[in-house]
Amino acid sequence: MTVFRVECLTNAIQMDNRRLELIMQFCKVAEIKQPQMYLTEHL
């Protein structure tokens, strides 16, 4: 999970800054259930 959290941060930084907070919320939710599938569907 820690490694994937860093991956979430990297993806968020690459996105528009206005969406950073929203993407971080996705990352937090994704840690609860299957983060890879969740982020693939929503980013």
Long-range contacts (C-beta under 8 A, 24 or more apart in sequence): 1-31, 1-35, 4-30, 4-31, 4-35, 4-36, 5-31, 8-35, 8-39, 11-39, 11-43, 15-43
